[in-house]
Amino acid sequence: MQRQFGQSRLAMSWADRALIALLLGLIPKVRDRRLSLLVTSGTILRWRRDILRRRWAAKSLPKGRTPARRNIKALVLRMAKNNEHWGYRRIAGELAGLGIKVAPSTVWIF
C-alpha cells in the first residue's frame, strides 16, 4: 500500500483498521518495532479501543419495544372510558390528530 499510494495519507475503512489491528496483534513486540508501518503503534492501540468500544456499545443497546409513557397510558385509558364504542385504531388515530405518535398495537396493549 505504501508503494501504491506513496507518502500520501490513506483513507482506511473500519474493516481495514480491524484487520490491520488483528494482524499486528499476532506479530511479536520485538519484531513490531523493526517494521516500518503505515501507522504508529499508538494509532493501532486507539483502533483496538474504538473496536472494543463499538462492540460493547452495540451490546448495551436496549432490546425490544420501549415502554410507553405513563401519561400516554392514562390518556389512552381515559379516552377508552369516555368513548366506549371506539376501538384501538380510532384511539390511535385521535392521538395522532393531537400530535402524539402511538402505534395502534401500543394502544391495543392497554
ZADO-667684 format. One line per 2 residues: number of its first residue (from 1); their letters; for each residue y, x, z of N, C-alpha, C, CB. Coordinates in Angstrom, 3 decimals, decimal comma. Glycine has a CB too. Layout:
// residues N
NUM> A> Y:X:Z:Y:X:Z:Y:X:Z:Y:X:Z ~ ...
***
This chain:
// residues 110
1> MQ> -1,188:0,827:0,000:0,000:0,000:0,000:1,258:0,875:0,000:-0,005:-0,943:1,212 ~ 1,205:1,998:0,716:2,363:2,874:0,715:2,608:3,442:-0,678:2,179:4,004:1,726
3> RQ> 1,531:3,785:-1,372:1,693:4,322:-2,720:2,228:3,260:-3,669:0,363:4,871:-3,241 ~ 1,786:2,023:-3,508:2,232:0,950:-4,393:3,704:0,619:-4,188:1,392:-0,293:-4,171
5> FG> 4,106:0,481:-2,959:5,443:-0,007:-2,668:6,425:1,092:-2,283:5,375:-1,011:-1,577 ~ 5,943:2,297:-2,113:6,834:3,389:-1,733:7,282:3,241:-0,289:8,049:3,440:-2,659
7> QS> 8,483:3,654:-0,033:9,010:3,603:1,334:9,719:2,292:1,642:9,962:4,753:1,561 ~ 9,732:1,365:0,684:10,414:0,094:0,936:9,667:-0,711:2,002:10,534:-0,727:-0,371
9> RL> 10,380:-1,615:2,600:9,816:-2,423:3,684:8,864:-3,479:3,117:10,944:-3,099:4,505 ~ 7,703:-3,623:3,738:6,695:-4,569:3,274:6,833:-5,904:4,000:5,288:-3,995:3,479
11> AM> 6,571:-6,964:3,273:6,544:-8,296:3,882:5,077:-8,692:4,025:7,351:-9,357:3,019 ~ 4,597:-8,659:5,273:3,188:-8,973:5,527:3,070:-10,355:6,144:2,544:-7,915:6,450
13> SW> 1,997:-11,032:5,805:1,737:-12,345:6,397:1,048:-12,149:7,745:0,862:-13,231:5,447 ~ 0,892:-13,258:8,472:0,211:-13,184:9,760:-1,240:-12,758:9,587:0,280:-14,530:10,478
15> AD> -1,854:-13,159:8,492:-3,241:-12,760:8,250:-3,334:-11,253:8,047:-3,813:-13,500:7,025 ~ -2,384:-10,680:7,302:-2,364:-9,227:7,109:-2,169:-8,498:8,428:-1,260:-8,834:6,129
17> RA> -1,242:-8,989:9,222:-0,972:-8,353:10,513:-2,182:-8,425:11,431:0,230:-9,006:11,186 ~ -2,840:-9,574:11,455:-4,021:-9,727:12,314:-5,132:-8,795:11,870:-4,519:-11,179:12,303
19> LI> -5,323:-8,664:10,562:-6,373:-7,781:10,044:-6,075:-6,326:10,373:-6,522:-7,954:8,528 ~ -4,832:-5,898:10,183:-4,478:-4,514:10,500:-4,634:-4,255:11,999:-3,031:-4,207:10,049
21> AL> -4,190:-5,185:12,833:-4,316:-5,017:14,287:-5,780:-4,948:14,701:-3,613:-6,169:15,028 ~ -6,621:-5,750:14,061:-8,042:-5,731:14,377:-8,683:-4,415:13,947:-8,750:-6,907:13,706
23> LL> -8,384:-3,970:12,746:-8,972:-2,734:12,248:-8,500:-1,521:13,036:-8,642:-2,556:10,784 ~ -7,241:-1,507:13,424:-6,744:-0,377:14,200:-7,285:-0,384:15,625:-5,228:-0,388:14,225
25> GL> -7,727:-1,529:16,089:-8,373:-1,578:17,400:-9,730:-0,912:17,397:-8,515:-3,003:17,857 ~ -10,335:-0,776:16,223:-11,643:-0,140:16,110:-11,554:1,376:15,997:-12,376:-0,689:14,918
27> IP> -10,379:1,891:15,634:-10,195:3,342:15,480:-9,936:3,948:16,849:-9,020:3,667:14,500 ~ -10,614:5,061:17,182:-10,350:5,711:18,469:-8,892:6,163:18,575:-11,287:6,914:18,660
29> KV> -8,361:6,197:19,790:-6,954:6,525:20,021:-6,616:7,951:19,591:-6,612:6,339:21,489 ~ -7,574:8,873:19,666:-7,321:10,263:19,273:-7,007:10,335:17,788:-8,534:11,160:19,610
31> RD> -7,749:9,616:16,977:-7,513:9,617:15,535:-6,300:8,771:15,165:-8,746:9,107:14,798 ~ -5,980:7,822:15,986:-4,863:6,916:15,722:-3,551:7,685:15,619:-4,766:5,851:16,821
33> RR> -3,387:8,730:16,434:-2,146:9,497:16,437:-1,997:10,337:15,177:-2,087:10,389:17,660 ~ -3,101:10,743:14,600:-3,042:11,605:13,417:-2,822:10,826:12,124:-4,314:12,408:13,307
35> LS> -3,007:9,512:12,158:-2,827:8,704:10,952:-1,348:8,470:10,675:-3,559:7,361:11,090 ~ -0,984:8,529:9,415:0,379:8,120:9,051:0,286:6,671:8,605:1,003:9,045:7,911
37> LL> 0,741:5,786:9,453:0,564:4,364:9,227:1,823:3,727:8,674:0,158:3,678:10,506 ~ 1,664:2,529:8,168:2,802:1,747:7,697:3,677:1,297:8,852:2,325:0,539:6,906
39> VT> 3,064:1,118:10,007:3,772:0,599:11,175:3,494:1,487:12,369:3,359:-0,859:11,476 ~ 4,313:1,352:13,390:4,113:2,149:14,595:3,110:1,458:15,515:5,454:2,378:15,328
41> SG> 2,646:2,187:16,486:1,675:1,610:17,424:2,326:0,525:18,279:1,077:2,709:18,326 ~ 3,616:0,663:18,565:4,322:-0,386:19,310:4,375:-1,687:18,545:5,726:0,059:19,645
43> TI> 4,523:-1,596:17,220:4,538:-2,794:16,389:3,186:-3,484:16,425:4,919:-2,446:14,948 ~ 2,121:-2,707:16,385:0,775:-3,277:16,414:0,512:-3,953:17,752:-0,281:-2,188:16,150
45> LR> 0,973:-3,341:18,832:0,815:-3,973:20,143:1,596:-5,286:20,205:1,282:-3,019:21,262 ~ 2,781:-5,325:19,613:3,556:-6,566:19,575:2,837:-7,636:18,761:4,950:-6,310:18,992
47> WR> 2,234:-7,232:17,642:1,469:-8,179:16,826:0,323:-8,774:17,629:0,928:-7,491:15,561 ~ -0,379:-7,913:18,367:-1,504:-8,409:19,174:-1,024:-9,397:20,229:-2,241:-7,239:19,848
49> RD> 0,105:-9,090:20,867:0,665:-10,019:21,857:1,036:-11,345:21,207:1,900:-9,404:22,539 ~ 1,639:-11,274:20,022:2,012:-12,506:19,311:0,790:-13,330:18,939:2,810:-12,174:18,051
51> IL> -0,272:-12,657:18,491:-1,501:-13,361:18,122:-2,082:-14,071:19,342:-2,539:-12,378:17,522 ~ -2,140:-13,377:20,472:-2,664:-13,990:21,697:-1,764:-15,121:22,170:-2,809:-12,940:22,805
53> RR> -0,450:-14,945:22,060:0,485:-15,991:22,477:0,305:-17,245:21,632:1,935:-15,490:22,377 ~ 0,149:-17,059:20,324:-0,070:-18,214:19,448:-1,395:-18,904:19,755:-0,036:-17,783:17,981
55> RW> -2,424:-18,107:20,045:-3,742:-18,692:20,324:-3,693:-19,557:21,574:-4,803:-17,587:20,488 ~ -3,095:-19,028:22,648:-3,059:-19,781:23,888:-2,068:-20,929:23,820:-2,715:-18,871:25,040
57> AA> -1,018:-20,791:23,023:-0,081:-21,897:22,845:-0,763:-23,050:22,116:1,170:-21,433:22,068 ~ -1,603:-22,728:21,134:-2,312:-23,773:20,398:-3,340:-24,462:21,286:-2,995:-23,187:19,157
59> KS> -3,960:-23,700:22,191:-4,957:-24,305:23,078:-4,325:-25,183:24,155:-5,790:-23,222:23,732 ~ -3,064:-24,932:24,480:-2,433:-25,694:25,556:-1,725:-26,954:25,058:-1,446:-24,819:26,286
61> LP> -1,800:-27,236:23,768:-1,190:-28,456:23,247:-1,888:-29,686:23,816:-1,243:-28,474:21,710 ~ -1,147:-30,739:24,087:-1,796:-31,945:24,611:-2,703:-32,572:23,566:-0,748:-32,963:25,074
63> KG> -3,808:-33,092:24,036:-4,771:-33,714:23,140:-4,712:-35,231:23,326:-6,209:-33,174:23,403 ~ -4,809:-35,933:22,236:-4,826:-37,386:22,309:-3,445:-37,991:22,245:-5,504:-37,826:23,561
65> RT> -3,391:-39,242:22,524:-2,157:-40,006:22,433:-1,301:-39,775:23,660:-2,453:-41,493:22,265 ~ 0,007:-39,653:23,451:0,908:-39,527:24,589:1,086:-40,907:25,225:2,285:-38,924:24,154
67> PA> 1,136:-40,980:26,529:1,253:-42,292:27,172:2,615:-42,926:26,905:1,025:-42,166:28,678 ~ 2,635:-44,243:26,837:3,884:-44,981:26,631:4,691:-44,961:27,924:3,604:-46,448:26,177
69> RR> 5,984:-45,024:27,789:6,843:-45,023:28,968:6,696:-46,328:29,743:8,308:-44,806:28,565 ~ 6,992:-46,235:31,036:6,841:-47,414:31,892:7,800:-48,533:31,503:7,062:-47,035:33,345
71> NI> 9,022:-48,163:31,096:9,991:-49,206:30,751:9,572:-49,940:29,480:11,393:-48,599:30,572 ~ 8,917:-49,248:28,538:8,424:-49,917:27,331:7,270:-50,843:27,700:7,973:-48,879:26,261
73> KA> 6,409:-50,390:28,596:5,295:-51,227:29,036:5,813:-52,493:29,721:4,373:-50,441:29,990 ~ 6,819:-52,339:30,573:7,389:-53,500:31,269:8,046:-54,452:30,275:8,416:-53,049:32,330
75> LV> 8,711:-53,904:29,263:9,357:-54,732:28,250:8,325:-55,504:27,430:10,221:-53,868:27,330 ~ 7,226:-54,827:27,060:6,160:-55,492:26,293:5,550:-56,614:27,118:5,063:-54,477:25,873
77> LR> 5,267:-56,351:28,375:4,668:-57,382:29,224:5,617:-58,559:29,435:4,272:-56,788:30,573 ~ 6,919:-58,270:29,574:7,889:-59,351:29,743:8,009:-60,198:28,472:9,259:-58,777:30,124
79> MA> 8,004:-59,530:27,302:8,086:-60,273:26,045:6,842:-61,140:25,848:8,255:-59,304:24,856 ~ 5,679:-60,604:26,226:4,438:-61,371:26,072:4,424:-62,575:27,014:3,211:-60,473:26,340
81> KN> 4,976:-62,399:28,214:5,005:-63,508:29,181:5,981:-64,604:28,747:5,392:-62,988:30,577 ~ 7,145:-64,203:28,236:8,162:-65,179:27,832:7,832:-65,865:26,511:9,509:-64,501:27,723
83> NE> 7,061:-65,235:25,659:6,721:-65,772:24,344:5,197:-65,792:24,204:7,380:-64,928:23,200 ~ 4,586:-66,799:24,717:3,118:-66,859:24,806:2,432:-66,881:23,449:2,704:-68,077:25,585
85> HW> 3,089:-67,366:22,428:2,443:-67,521:21,121:2,615:-66,297:20,222:2,997:-68,740:20,420 ~ 3,306:-65,299:20,715:3,487:-64,087:19,919:2,261:-63,198:20,070:4,773:-63,327:20,345
87> GY> 1,859:-62,588:19,004:0,768:-61,619:19,053:1,322:-60,211:19,209:-0,103:-61,716:17,788 ~ 0,408:-59,255:19,254:0,835:-57,876:19,469:1,624:-57,335:18,277:-0,374:-56,991:19,736
89> RR> 1,320:-57,798:17,075:2,071:-57,342:15,896:3,501:-57,878:15,917:1,362:-57,785:14,599 ~ 3,672:-59,098:16,335:5,015:-59,691:16,404:5,845:-58,977:17,458:4,936:-61,205:16,717
91> IA> 5,243:-58,688:18,594:5,977:-57,977:19,653:6,378:-56,589:19,166:5,119:-57,869:20,945 ~ 5,470:-55,896:18,482:5,791:-54,568:17,949:6,914:-54,663:16,919:4,541:-53,919:17,316
93> GE> 6,895:-55,712:16,111:7,965:-55,917:15,142:9,305:-56,192:15,792:7,616:-57,047:14,230 ~ 9,300:-56,999:16,848:10,545:-57,281:17,562:11,100:-56,022:18,223:10,319:-58,371:18,614
95> LA> 10,206:-55,193:18,767:10,646:-53,933:19,366:11,218:-53,000:18,304:9,481:-53,249:20,101 ~ 10,609:-53,010:17,114:11,133:-52,192:16,012:12,526:-52,671:15,620:10,182:-52,243:14,788
97> GL> 12,739:-53,981:15,659:14,068:-54,521:15,382:15,099:-54,083:16,406:14,014:-56,023:15,335 ~ 14,651:-53,829:17,629:15,548:-53,336:18,679:15,738:-51,819:18,609:15,005:-53,724:20,052
99> GI> 14,995:-51,177:17,725:15,112:-49,724:17,581:14,134:-48,933:18,425:16,488:-49,301:17,925 ~ 13,112:-49,604:18,966:12,096:-48,936:19,778:10,859:-48,750:18,918:11,764:-49,751:21,077
101> KV> 10,455:-47,491:18,710:9,292:-47,215:17,870:8,019:-47,292:18,710:9,418:-45,825:17,196 ~ 7,252:-48,328:18,484:5,983:-48,514:19,175:4,982:-49,022:18,148:6,118:-49,508:20,390
103> AP> 3,829:-48,415:18,117:2,790:-48,864:17,191:2,171:-50,162:17,705:1,700:-47,773:17,010 ~ 1,721:-51,022:16,806:1,062:-52,259:17,243:-0,171:-51,988:18,123:0,651:-53,084:16,022
105> ST> -0,848:-50,905:17,854:-2,021:-50,590:18,686:-1,632:-50,251:20,116:-2,799:-49,430:18,082 ~ -0,448:-49,710:20,309:0,048:-49,436:21,665:0,347:-50,738:22,389:1,311:-48,548:21,621
107> VW> 0,945:-51,693:21,701:1,254:-52,998:22,297:-0,036:-53,719:22,617:2,134:-53,855:21,351 ~ -1,028:-53,582:21,771:-2,303:-54,255:21,942:-3,007:-53,800:23,222:-3,194:-54,002:20,733
109> IF> -2,831:-52,538:23,594:-3,477:-51,993:24,802:-2,977:-52,707:26,054:-3,213:-50,474:24,921 ~ -1,684:-53,050:26,080:-1,129:-53,680:27,270:-1,602:-55,097:27,358:0,391:-53,629:27,266
***
